[in-house]
Amino acid sequence: MTLMNFQDGYHVSARAQLFQKELAWVFLKLGKKPEDALFVSYAYKGSDYPAYFKEISDIFSKEGIKLIDIDSGDPASLIGTSNMIVTGGGDISAFFNKMNSLISPVFNPYTAIKNRIASAIPYIGWNEGSNVISPKYFTPNTGSLANGINVSPFEIVCNYLNNSQNKKSIFDFLKANPAINQLIAQTDQLKPDGTSVRLEETGAGMIDTPSDPYPIVIKFKIVGGVLTES
């Protein structure tokens, strides 16, 4: 999985270089390029979806990958046959409302996406699309909104501001959820073009080195009853 973080999650074409770098990493890990990728657009609440979809589709088409809109067919079938899953950012309530509306006795989109990732297809997300792969959806200082897709052993937070109020929120969250032993917070104060966290079966790695005043990625844990960061 590669989980991106950048300002203005709808202005995707400006981050084409970041996408290309992450896709190159995915291809290296897979040893091949998927023929197509399923775009989960449920978080989008902008005013021009066709233009937004074209921006993303153009990035993938340059890599020889056809982007398929999840609204173009039956979500269960499209998820079940996907070769790559791509989830955009936007309005998290819109994302959860649509996902929850699809739950039935025979289909759960959260489980379906989790199963596809567990079967070793790649996942690319940005902003809210990164956060939702966590055990829970959580943003400091607002608390936990819902359960996430839960394919990451760590909690992922995007667009993080490292201040005392948010640190307390993270401490309270980790204390209340002891099964989650680490939270990875992505910041974009110094990197408006975006950064990524790459999660593999063996753990997590980060792109870019720490920079003042905040590192690109801050890893939080509770050690000895105290919140630590590295």
Secondary structure, 3 states (H helix, E strand, C coil): CEEEECCCCCCCHHHHHHHHHHHHHHHHHHCCCCCEEEEECCCCCCCCHHHHHHHHHHHHHCCCCEEEEHHHCCHHHHHHCCCCEEECCCCHHHHHHHHHHCCECCECHHHHHHHHHHCCCCEEEECHHHHCCCCEEEECCCEEEEECCCCCCCEEECCCCCCHHHHHHHHHHHHHCCCCCCEEEECCCCCCCCEEEEEECCEEEECCCCCCCCCCEEEEEEECCEEEEC
